[in-house]
Amino acid sequence: MAFVLDQDEPPHLNFRTFVNALRADGDLADIHQECDPYLEVAAITRHASETRSEAPLFHNVKGAKDGLFRILGAPGCLRRPGEDEFGRIARHLALPPTSSMKEIIDYLVAGTEVEPVDPVSVPTGPCKEVKLFDIDLTALPSPTCHLSDGGKYIQTYGIHIVKSPDGKWENWAISRAMIHDKTRFVTAMIWPQHLWRIHEMWKAIGKDSPLPDGVSEPGYIGAMTGHPMKVVKCETNDLQVPANSEMVFEGTIDANALGDEGPLGEMHGYCFLGHSQKMPLLNVKAITHRKDAILPMCVSGRSGDETHTIPSPTLAANMIVALRRAEIPVLDVAVPIETMMIWTVVQVPLDAFGLQGWTSDKICREIGRVLFASKPGTYVHKILVVGDDIDIYNWDDVIWAYSTRCLPTRDEIPFEDVVTWVLLPSVAQSEGRATGADFKGAFPAEVQEKVLREWGSLGFRDRTKIAC
């Protein structure tokens, strides 16, 4: 069977060429010595993300066999400070690796202003190189990402694809998945995510929703890149997945059965000990994958990993669109990675005040009204509104403006009865015991010592490390 050659597709449309692009950029550490998926792989990845080192590609994962699987850690983390700091994010989007955060956000906004480019269905693809129907998920070398985690997480940087019962709405959503038993995952589905909403539709009619696992939103990607995504039909249902996916897990999300999910070191930097939640189970019926497949992995925690670097520009872009549609005079929006996406900074033109009845109080109230009522607004607790003399992409500028220009009470406007992201520690876990979800807090001392002792031999460049 003939497949599309990887070199014929650009990095933003093919994961293998993305990996090769990182290698060509000098931003990949090829690790060939055996590494344990229990904590060691994650500890190396976490240290790489915190020190802004190269993305580690683990070629020899303990327990891997028959092409399942290698692991790429930190695929969307920040590079060292400089002109290509956001290079990995840019590589996801067909942008030059020297693109700034503003250029990335502007690109995402532009993608919402053009017609979607529908994917093209092809008869087969690299994701069909190996097909498995005798499933044992517990045999896979799925990583344990933090010492306090409730289990092994097969998915920390993959996508769920689901379709509404009437077939009119197909959603591709990032959501984590933990191994439950030989044939089932348990996944976090949280309101107001679209994945949760579609699952509720299937529950209402008492049926399991079909699921392939491992992909992303096709029409929007086609609009941004100008090229249709090539997709191929699943083996056990009619859903379509990217033809060059590394791995596809096919099956159904159970309409009723629940399992314990978590805990997992969270995006806001905490590991809450012993906290699990009942979440839907995913019944896996088939696995198809590329030969010598690569599992992308995010080790979530304090600022600097993919739970911040990927949502930050997408949230900002969606907020810009929402504010412009509401005809509020704003120039730009940023969601600082330093705040774990809990803060948003909105830039307004200073000359807007006095025009068309706008006052500082009115513009702030309108911005809050629009954003706190929006889906991206559920992630944030604080919105800072600054003038156009402040560079909202410069954290020093932002914190200087906040510290010197905002008088508590007088310059603060509370918004009551707004939807809040349930994973925020101050909301959901205020009384739970927690450790830090970072290299020092999430791994045993002996694992940390081994990583630091062997760092130079793992393939990372010898340079002064700069913490995020």
Secondary structure, 3 states (H helix, E strand, C coil): CCCCCHHHCCCCCCHHHHHHHHHHCCCEEEECCCECCECHHHHHHHHHHHCCCCEEEECCECCCECCECEEEECCCCCCCCCCCCCHHHHHHCCCCCCCCHHHHHHHHHHHCCCCCCCCEECCCCHHHCEEECCCCHHHCCCCECCCCCCCCEEECCCEEEEECCCCCCEEEEECCEEEEECCEEEECCCCCCHHHHHHHHHHHHCCCEEEEECCCCHHHHHHHHCCCCEEEECCCCCCEEECCCCEEEEEEEEEEEEEEECCCCCCCCEEECCCCEEEEEEEEEEEEECCCCEEEECCCCCCCCHHHHCHHHHHHHHHHHHHHHCCCCCCEEECCHHHCCCEEEEECCHHHCCCCCCCHHHHHHHHHHHHHCCCHHHHCCEEEEECCCCCCCCHHHHHHHHHHHCCCCCCCCCCCCCCCCCCCHHHHCCCCCEEECCCCCCCCHHHHHHHHHHHHHCCCCCCCCCCC
